[in-house]
Amino acid sequence: MIKAMTKFFFCVKLRFLPVAALLAFFCAGQAFADYVPTDKEEVDEVTCASKKMQIFFYYLASNRSQTGDEHEIECKGRKEKVKSPLWINEELPRMLGTKAWRDPVEGEITEAQLWQTPISLVYAYMEIAKKTFMPADGGSGVPPSMLTREFADAKVRYQLSLDRVYRARLFDSMGGRGRTMLSLMSLIDKEMDAVGDALAANNQDQFISAITATAVLSQDMFQQAFSTPRGQFNDKSGGGGLMPLLLTGIGLIICFFGTYKLLTRKETTKLIEEYTVKSEQWTSAFNRQFLKVKVQYLVGAPIGVFALAGMMTGNFILFLLFTGAGVVVGLKAPMIILDILKERRGKNIDAQLIDALILLSNSLKSGMDIVQGFEMVGQDLQPPISEEFLLVIKNYQLGTSFEHALEGMEERVSSRLLSYMIKAIVIQRQVGGNLTKIFERIVDNIREESKLEEKTKALTAQQRIQSMVVGIMPWILVGMMFMFQPDTMTKFYTSVVGIIVLIFCIFWIAIGMKLVAAMGKIKV
């Protein structure tokens, strides 16, 4: 600019006024050209966005029928006729009749007017940007630095109008397009911030880029008015939901016959028979733990819960994934629950084993045999150890050898300390020995091991908690993300990439839990 003014005054000093005028115009033009976007594509983007925002504003006007439903737009060298979207005819009367906001100055504002305000301000913003173009491109050739105040004023008013739309919670407005419109408007607001930063820094490239991005987003917002919202069918024929219902019925018929064919195959019949045998084995195992459990409920309950969760997502792919996960969990559930119950019962028996051994030792010292000692333990102590000792006596009375009855108890109870006692009794009955002293040594060993186990549990508590956190926290975070962004998360996890990521995460989380848990296990 300084160079331009210097040239200008140099020209004035010349006494040839016509020549000076020409030189001054040339010098000023050179100064302005440093600030004006000259790329034809950028000019077309801004011009096209301005026209589309003007038409979008008229779509929401109360006198829309007078302005006409068809407009001719020339964008980027192409002419096209644009008709108003079909949803306008149904939604606009409601939007014009709904009082969505109350302003102390303006009074009652309708839903349509709330949308019109930011749209009109985007149009005004594009018109300000057009002033920076050269006259040959339809502008005035004004440097952007001279329009800083106008850009800032339009941006502030746009932000206030956008805030009113957000606070009015018009997410489902415009026939379900409100949420997407607000997202695009928020992006436009950020690009307006970028324009302000570029003007403050006098950065020509950043200014051109931000203005062009604003124009592109404005055109996307106009195009969104003609799109079909998520969850709706684009039925231009007016046939209602007949086609979707027909396709759904055909799909259900195909699924029914496919399931029927699958169940009647020999391989499927063989799998069902194997599962029936396993169910009987699991039922017997639960009975041996003194529990009456219907295995069918253990299998069916996880499948039903997971399938219900999949139905609540409203997505067919997620429903299949959840149901498949429920089938896997349901088939594994009986064995997992059985192992947990056996381990818990074994720990309860370990806690009573010292009292049982002391009672057995005292009974042997008083002249009783080992069978009578078992009867005394079954009568004097509390379950679960009394149940196991009495079951050994009952099997012995029914004709089973005492050694085999003890082996049955060892198989039922998951207890390493009880196995020591059983092996000591079996060996003593085969080769002889002082069983009383053996019991006393086992009691001393149990006490020392118990102290050592308590110490190791205290030392490895951090590793065990870390193992739980590694396994649980990722799923809690995913659940929270589903709560706040259900559409985005559903769209991602129903895609091929999302399914691969989910499987990958499950695999590595399982490995991480195993590694961290293994670090905290110390064999005593």
C-alpha positions in Angstrom: 0.0 0.0 0.0 2.9 2.4 0.9 4.5 1.6 -2.5 1.2 2.4 -4.2 0.8 5.8 -2.4 4.4 6.6 -3.2 3.8 5.9 -6.9 0.6 8.0 -6.7 2.3 11.1 -5.3 5.0 10.6 -7.8 2.4 10.7 -10.5 0.7 13.8 -9.0 3.9 15.7 -9.2 3.8 15.2 -12.9 1.9 18.0 -14.6 0.4 15.6 -17.1 -2.9 15.1 -15.4 -4.3 12.5 -17.7 -1.2 10.4 -17.5 -1.2 10.9 -13.7 -4.8 9.7 -13.4 -4.0 6.6 -15.4 -0.9 5.9 -13.3 -2.9 6.4 -10.0 -5.6 4.0 -11.1 -3.0 1.5 -12.1 -1.2 1.9 -8.8 -4.3 1.6 -6.7 -5.3 -1.5 -8.7 -2.0 -3.1 -8.0 -2.5 -2.5 -4.3 -6.0 -4.0 -4.2 -4.9 -7.0 -6.3 -2.7 -8.1 -3.4 -5.8 -8.8 -1.3 -8.4 -10.0 -3.7 -8.9 -13.7 -4.5 -8.6 -14.0 -8.3 -9.1 -17.7 -8.7 -12.2 -18.4 -10.8 -13.1 -21.5 -8.8 -13.2 -19.6 -5.5 -15.2 -16.8 -7.0 -17.8 -19.4 -8.4 -18.0 -21.1 -5.0 -18.8 -17.8 -3.1 -21.3 -16.6 -5.8 -23.1 -20.0 -5.9 -23.3 -20.1 -2.1 -24.8 -16.6 -2.0 -27.5 -17.6 -4.6 -28.4 -20.9 -2.8 -28.7 -19.2 0.6 -31.0 -16.6 -0.9 -33.2 -19.4 -2.3 -33.1 -21.4 0.9 -34.3 -18.3 2.8 -37.3 -18.0 0.4 -38.2 -21.7 0.9 -38.9 -20.9 4.6 -40.8 -17.6 4.0 -44.4 -17.2 4.8 -45.1 -15.9 1.2 -43.3 -18.8 -0.4 -46.1 -19.6 -2.8 -45.8 -16.0 -4.2 -42.1 -16.3 -4.8 -42.5 -19.5 -6.8 -41.4 -23.1 -6.1 -38.9 -23.3 -9.0 -35.7 -21.3 -9.3 -33.0 -21.1 -11.9 -29.5 -21.1 -10.6 -26.3 -20.6 -12.6 -23.4 -22.1 -10.6 -19.9 -22.8 -11.8 -20.9 -22.1 -15.4 -23.9 -24.4 -15.4 -27.6 -23.5 -15.3 -30.0 -25.7 -13.5 -33.6 -25.4 -12.3 -34.2 -26.2 -8.6 -37.6 -27.1 -7.3 -38.4 -26.8 -3.6 -38.1 -30.1 -1.6 -41.3 -32.0 -1.0 -41.1 -31.9 2.7 -41.5 -28.1 2.7 -45.1 -28.4 1.7 -45.9 -30.5 4.8 -43.5 -29.0 7.4 -43.6 -25.3 6.6 -47.2 -24.7 7.8 -46.3 -26.3 11.1 -43.0 -24.4 11.3 -44.8 -21.1 10.6 -47.4 -21.8 13.3 -45.0 -23.0 16.0 -43.8 -20.3 18.4 -40.3 -21.7 19.2 -38.7 -18.7 20.8 -39.7 -15.5 22.7 -37.4 -12.4 22.5 -37.9 -9.4 24.8 -37.6 -7.1 21.8 -38.8 -9.1 18.8 -41.6 -10.9 20.7 -42.7 -14.4 19.6 -40.5 -16.0 16.9 -41.7 -18.9 14.8 -39.6 -22.0 14.1 -39.2 -21.0 10.5 -38.0 -17.6 11.4 -35.4 -19.0 13.7 -33.9 -21.0 10.8 -34.2 -18.0 8.4 -32.1 -15.7 10.5 -28.8 -17.7 10.4 -29.4 -18.6 6.7 -29.9 -14.9 5.9 -26.7 -14.0 7.8 -24.7 -16.6 5.8 -26.1 -15.0 2.6 -25.0 -11.6 4.0 -21.6 -12.9 4.8 -21.2 -14.2 1.2 -22.2 -10.8 -0.1 -19.5 -9.1 2.0 -17.0 -11.6 0.6 -18.1 -10.8 -3.0 -17.1 -7.2 -2.4 -13.4 -8.3 -2.3 -13.7 -9.6 -5.9 -12.5 -7.5 -8.8 -15.2 -5.7 -10.8 -14.7 -8.2 -13.6 -15.9 -11.0 -11.2 -18.9 -9.0 -10.0 -17.2 -7.4 -7.0 -16.0 -3.9 -5.9 -12.3 -4.7 -5.5 -12.3 -3.6 -1.9 -9.4 -5.0 0.2 -10.5 -7.5 2.9 -8.8 -5.4 5.6 -11.3 -2.6 4.9 -14.2 -5.0 5.5 -13.0 -6.4 8.9 -15.7 -4.7 10.8 -18.4 -5.9 8.5 -17.2 -9.5 8.6 -17.0 -9.3 12.5 -20.5 -7.8 12.8 -22.0 -10.5 10.5 -20.2 -13.2 12.4 -21.4 -12.0 15.8 -25.0 -11.8 14.7 -24.7 -15.2 13.0 -23.4 -16.8 16.3 -26.2 -15.3 18.3 -28.8 -16.6 15.9 -27.2 -20.0 15.9 -27.2 -20.0 19.7 -31.0 -19.3 19.6 -31.6 -22.3 17.3 -29.6 -24.6 19.6 -31.4 -23.4 22.7 -34.7 -23.9 21.0 -33.7 -27.5 20.5 -34.8 -27.8 16.9 -32.9 -31.0 16.3 -35.8 -32.8 14.7 -37.0 -29.8 12.7 -37.2 -29.6 8.9 -38.5 -33.1 8.6 -35.7 -34.6 10.7 -32.9 -32.6 9.0 -32.4 -30.2 11.9 -29.5 -32.0 13.6 -27.5 -32.2 10.4 -28.3 -28.6 9.5 -27.0 -27.5 13.0 -23.8 -29.5 12.5 -23.1 -27.8 9.2 -23.9 -24.4 10.7 -21.5 -25.0 13.5 -18.8 -25.8 11.0 -19.6 -22.5 9.1 -19.2 -20.7 12.4 -15.7 -22.1 12.9 -14.8 -21.1 9.4 -16.0 -17.6 10.1 -13.6 -17.6 13.1 -10.8 -18.6 10.7 -11.7 -15.7 8.5 -11.4 -13.3 11.4 -8.0 -14.8 12.3 -6.8 -14.4 8.7 -7.9 -10.7 8.7 -6.1 -10.1 12.0 -2.9 -11.7 10.7 -3.3 -10.1 7.2 -2.9 -13.6 5.8 -4.3 -13.7 2.2 -4.0 -17.5 1.7 -5.8 -18.2 5.0 -8.5 -15.7 4.2 -9.2 -17.2 0.7 -9.2 -20.8 2.1 -11.6 -19.9 5.0 -14.0 -18.0 2.7 -14.0 -20.8 0.2 -14.7 -23.4 3.0 -17.6 -21.3 4.3 -19.1 -21.2 0.8 -18.7 -25.0 0.3 -20.3 -25.7 3.7 -23.2 -23.3 2.8 -23.8 -25.2 -0.4 -23.7 -28.5 1.6 -26.4 -27.1 3.9 -28.6 -26.2 0.9 -28.1 -29.7 -0.6 -29.0 -31.2 2.8 -32.5 -29.8 2.3 -33.0 -32.2 -0.6 -31.6 -35.3 1.1 -33.5 -38.0 2.9 -33.0 -38.1 6.7 -31.7 -41.2 8.4 -34.4 -43.8 9.0 -36.7 -42.5 6.3 -37.4 -44.0 2.9 -37.2 -41.8 -0.2 -40.5 -42.7 -1.7 -41.3 -40.2 -4.3 -44.1 -42.2 -5.8 -46.2 -41.6 -2.7 -46.7 -45.3 -2.1 -46.1 -45.0 1.6 -44.4 -47.8 3.4 -45.7 -50.6 1.2 -42.4 -51.5 -0.4 -40.4 -51.6 2.9 -43.1 -53.8 4.4 -43.1 -56.1 1.4 -39.3 -56.5 1.5 -39.5 -57.1 5.3 -42.0 -59.9 4.8 -39.9 -61.5 2.0 -36.9 -61.3 4.3 -38.8 -63.0 7.2 -40.0 -65.8 4.9 -36.4 -66.4 3.7 -35.1 -66.4 7.3 -37.8 -68.9 8.3 -37.0 -71.4 5.5 -33.3 -70.9 6.0 -33.6 -71.7 9.7 -35.8 -74.7 8.9 -33.3 -76.1 6.4 -30.5 -75.5 8.9 -32.2 -77.4 11.7 -33.1 -80.4 9.5 -29.6 -81.0 8.3 -27.7 -84.0 9.8 -24.8 -81.9 11.1 -27.2 -79.7 12.9 -29.1 -82.7 14.4 -25.8 -84.1 15.6 -24.9 -80.9 17.2 -28.3 -80.7 19.0 -27.8 -84.3 20.3 -24.3 -83.4 21.5 -25.7 -80.4 23.3 -28.5 -82.4 24.9 -25.8 -84.8 26.3 -23.8 -81.9 27.6 -26.9 -80.4 29.2 -27.5 -83.7 31.1 -23.9 -83.7 32.2 -24.1 -80.1 33.4 -27.3 -80.9 35.3 -25.6 -83.8 37.0 -22.6 -81.6 37.8 -24.8 -79.0 39.4 -26.6 -81.7 41.4 -23.3 -82.9 42.7 -22.8 -79.4 44.0 -26.1 -79.8 45.9 -27.8 -77.3 43.5 -30.8 -77.9 41.3 -30.4 -75.7 38.2 -32.2 -75.8 34.8 -29.4 -75.5 32.3 -31.9 -74.3 29.6 -32.4 -71.1 31.5 -28.7 -70.5 31.9 -28.3 -70.9 28.1 -31.4 -69.0 27.0 -31.2 -66.1 29.4 -28.0 -64.5 27.9 -29.2 -65.1 24.4 -32.5 -63.3 25.2 -30.8 -60.4 27.0 -28.2 -59.9 24.2 -30.9 -60.1 21.5 -33.1 -57.6 23.4 -30.1 -55.2 23.6 -29.5 -55.6 19.9 -33.2 -54.8 19.1 -33.0 -51.7 21.3 -30.2 -50.4 19.0 -32.6 -50.3 16.1 -29.9 -51.6 13.7 -30.2 -55.1 12.1 -26.4 -55.6 11.9 -25.9 -54.8 15.5 -28.9 -57.1 16.4 -27.1 -60.0 14.6 -23.8 -59.1 16.4 -25.5 -58.9 19.8 -27.4 -62.2 19.2 -24.3 -64.0 18.1 -22.5 -62.8 21.2 -25.4 -64.0 23.3 -25.3 -67.4 21.7 -21.5 -67.7 22.5 -22.0 -66.5 26.1 -25.1 -68.8 26.6 -23.2 -71.9 25.5 -20.3 -71.0 27.7 -22.4 -69.9 30.7 -23.1 -73.3 32.3 -19.5 -74.3 32.4 -18.3 -70.9 33.6 -20.9 -70.8 36.4 -20.2 -74.4 37.4 -16.4 -73.6 37.7 -17.2 -70.5 39.8 -19.5 -72.4 42.1 -16.9 -75.2 42.5 -14.2 -72.7 43.3 -16.3 -70.9 45.8 -17.4 -74.1 47.5 -13.8 -75.3 47.6 -12.8 -72.1 49.4 -15.6 -72.5 51.9 -14.5 -76.1 52.6 -10.8 -75.0 52.9 -12.0 -72.5 55.7 -13.6 -75.4 57.6 -10.9 -78.1 56.9 -8.7 -77.3 59.9 -11.7 -77.9 62.3 -12.5 -81.1 60.4 -9.0 -82.4 60.6 -8.7 -81.6 64.4 -12.1 -83.4 64.9 -10.8 -86.4 62.9 -7.6 -86.5 64.8 -9.4 -86.4 68.2 -11.8 -89.1 67.1 -8.9 -91.4 66.1 -7.1 -90.7 69.4 -10.3 -91.7 71.3 -10.3 -95.1 69.5 -12.7 -94.5 66.7 -11.9 -95.5 63.1 -11.8 -93.1 60.1 -15.3 -93.9 59.0 -16.7 -93.0 62.4 -14.6 -89.8 62.4 -16.2 -88.9 59.1 -19.7 -89.4 60.6 -18.8 -87.2 63.5 -17.6 -84.4 61.2 -20.8 -84.7 59.2 -22.9 -84.3 62.3 -21.0 -81.6 64.2 -19.8 -79.2 61.5 -21.8 -76.9 59.2 -22.3 -77.2 55.5 -20.7 -77.3 53.0 -18.1 -79.6 54.5 -20.6 -81.6 56.5 -22.6 -82.4 53.3 -19.5 -83.7 51.6 -18.4 -85.9 54.5 -22.0 -87.3 54.9 -22.1 -88.0 51.2 -18.9 -90.1 51.5 -20.5 -92.1 54.4 -23.7 -92.6 52.4 -21.8 -93.9 49.4 -19.8 -96.2 51.6 -22.9 -97.6 53.2 -24.4 -98.3 49.8 -21.5 -100.6 49.0 -18.8 -98.3 47.5 -15.3 -98.8 48.9 -14.2 -96.0 51.2 -11.3 -95.1 48.9 -13.6 -94.7 45.9 -16.0 -92.6 48.0 -13.1 -90.3 48.9 -12.1 -90.1 45.2 -15.6 -89.0 44.4 -15.4 -86.2 47.0 -12.0 -85.1 45.5 -13.6 -84.9 42.1 -16.6 -82.9 43.3 -14.6 -80.3 45.4 -12.0 -78.0 43.9 -9.7 -77.9 46.9 -6.0 -78.6 46.9 -5.9 -78.9 50.7 -8.7 -81.4 50.8 -6.8 -83.5 48.1 -3.8 -83.7 50.5 -6.1 -85.1 53.3 -7.7 -87.6 50.9 -4.3 -88.8 49.6 -3.0 -89.2 53.1 -6.0 -91.3 54.2 -5.8 -93.5 51.0 -2.0 -94.1 51.5 -2.5 -94.9 55.2 -5.2 -97.4 54.5 -2.9 -99.1 51.9 0.5 -99.1 53.6 -0.3 -98.2 57.2 1.0 -95.3 59.4 0.1 -92.9 62.1 -2.8 -91.0 60.6 -3.1 -88.7 63.7 0.3 -87.3 63.2 -0.3 -86.9 59.5 -3.4 -84.8 60.2 -1.5 -82.6 62.7 1.2 -82.0 60.1 -1.5 -81.1 57.5 -3.1 -78.7 59.9 0.3 -77.0 60.5 0.9 -76.8 56.7 -2.6 -75.4 56.1 -2.0 -72.6 58.7 1.3 -71.6 57.2 0.0 -71.7 53.7 -3.0 -69.6 54.7 -0.7 -66.9 56.2 1.4 -66.9 53.0 -1.7 -66.7 50.8 -3.0 -63.7 52.7 0.3 -62.0 52.3 0.5 -62.7 48.6 -3.1 -61.5 48.1 -2.1 -58.2 49.8 1.0 -57.8 47.6 -0.8 -58.7 44.3 -4.0 -56.7 45.0 -2.9 -53.9 42.6 -2.4 -56.4 39.7 -5.8 -58.0 40.2 -7.5 -54.6 40.2 -5.6 -53.6 37.1 -6.8 -56.8 35.4 -10.4 -55.9 36.2 -9.9 -52.3 35.0 -8.3 -53.4 31.7 -11.3 -55.7 31.0 -14.1 -53.4 32.1 -13.1 -49.8 31.5 -13.0 -50.0 27.6 -16.6 -51.2 27.5 -17.8 -48.6 30.0 -16.2 -45.9 27.7 -17.8 -47.4 24.6 -21.2 -47.4 26.4 -20.8 -43.8 27.4 -19.9 -42.9 23.8 -23.0 -44.7 22.6 -25.1 -42.7 25.0 -23.8 -39.3 23.8 -23.3 -40.1 20.1 -25.5 -43.1 19.3 -25.8 -42.4 15.5 -22.1 -41.9 15.0 -21.2 -45.0 17.0 -23.8 -47.2 15.4 -22.7 -46.1 11.9 -19.1 -46.9 12.7 -19.6 -50.3 14.5 -21.9 -51.5 11.7 -19.3 -50.9 9.1 -16.7 -53.4 8.0 -13.9 -51.4 9.6 -15.9 -51.0 12.8 -16.5 -54.8 13.1 -12.9 -55.5 12.5 -11.8 -53.0 15.1 -14.3 -54.5 17.6 -13.0 -58.0 17.1 -9.4 -56.8 17.3 -10.2 -54.9 20.6 -11.9 -58.0 22.2 -8.9 -60.1 21.3 -6.3 -57.8 22.7 -8.3 -56.9 25.8 -8.6 -60.6 26.6 -4.8 -61.0 26.2 -4.2 -58.0 28.4 -6.4 -59.3 31.1 -4.7 -62.7 31.0 -1.2 -61.1 31.2 -2.0 -58.7 34.0 -3.8 -61.5 36.0 -0.9 -63.9 35.4 1.5 -61.3 36.9 -0.5 -61.3 40.1 -0.7 -65.1 40.5 1.9 -66.6 42.9 1.7 -70.3 43.6 2.1 -71.1 47.2 
